[in-house]
């Protein structure tokens, strides 16, 4: 038996191809939305993996350091490093900010780290590690910076000495790594005007400016000008240690919050991007509905343009299943073209997106199945209309 | 079962009523007709006389209201359908030729003709072979691989006749098959229908208004107000 669907497609291939391309752009957009969601999850996981930590110790009662603000004294690590199972600790400071580079502003996450400790960039793709105590930086390549560039961060200028890759915040901002002291200064140290005002305010406070206690005012003012805060202490545990046990010990004995990798994954992937995920899921549903409506309309139009041919086919004895099969196969053919075009364009425009778009083969496979189901369902309207066509329409009168 | 030597078509008191009650319209009021195998007859009448209704009843696409209808001696309708699968009846026992050829535009000439035997279960190869034989018989064999849009109106009508003959049906219903053609081509189509009727022993009922071809019929059924009157035609050679 002749395949009527393929003959019809070949006969009007131009119309069919262009319709498929139009549908493909829509499918490409849908796949990209799924890719953006996967990118958000991947960014979160990369953040966890790249930190090199097994535990995150943060201020009690917070979901820090990525999801909520957290402040700890920078000597807290000393009490943690002595606990059983702890191999190494590293103070880190995180701050999202705008960084000026020439004429353009770049949104980055500034990371203060201690060289050779957890929290430093995992690998470099160009340049060298930070070797000086101040004013050197390592930037993620997505910042657009190059080795040797000078960037201004608050009061000081930093030289980019190395580049890294896929080091982004949970919201996709590329990271700039600077020495911890510099990051503390950027994050916690007040500007000169604020310091002068604060000194005046402290001097006017009789509790700190007592006539009979020489040196008290100077000591208080000196403490206000120093920064000894960090956002978190990253902990690497011994190979044979149990992360949950060490975390529990820190929570119990140090009165601090400690998260394991699994818990941090839950915070970053489930809690932090929950709203974005819902937003994207809704977009996917809407795009799927729009795709279904468009396919249904196209297939219905193509079918209604063949009313006379279908009436003739029915008159000369074609089974309903033959006609339904022709329409269904055309819908699936359209879906196939749409999916192939969609997958290609999604792959082409993914690198142009400012955020990471991760197109997984599994998502593509699921997308293919969904597109085929949508096309099959969308053809139902046209099939119903075709089966209602009276073969008597082929005979005049 | 089809009977040897039986008329290809026999209608006895065939009636068709549209609607019910006071709005009912009797389109056919008791049509009698007999057509022998290999015979070509004309069915003529003014607009609204019931020609199309009769053709649709004969084509088993609408159900008559009363009467009896036989094809090759087999009762098709006797106050109710006597055949369960009307689709198969149309496919195997009735050929259709329309005013416009109504060929399937996305199939080539051969496959337009071969489609019917394929629908009846014949293999693609055999169906195409039969299609090519028919196309040769109708002098369009040289266009066997052409697309429908590449054919002239006359060639398309020949392909439509070939399609109607494809399953060797005992009956062909031709609904104004010469209407869009000029005199010469119209008479050619009539000649072909006559030749095919003889060659395949197919009864052909030609519904027509065309004054050019009416003199070619040996027998004519004139339909008026839902009733038929049989007349002798001129039977002019073409």
Interface residues (C-beta under 8 A of the other chain):
Chain A: X1 X2 X4 X7 X8 X10 X11 X12 X308 X309 X312 X313 X314 X315 X316 X317 X318 X319 X322 X390 X391 X392 X394 X395 X396 X397
Chain B: X51 X52 X53 X55 X56 X59 X61 X62 X87 X88 X90 X91 X92 X96 X98 X99 X102 X104 X105 X106 X107 X111 X114 X115 X116 X118 X119 X120 X124 X147 X163 X175 X176
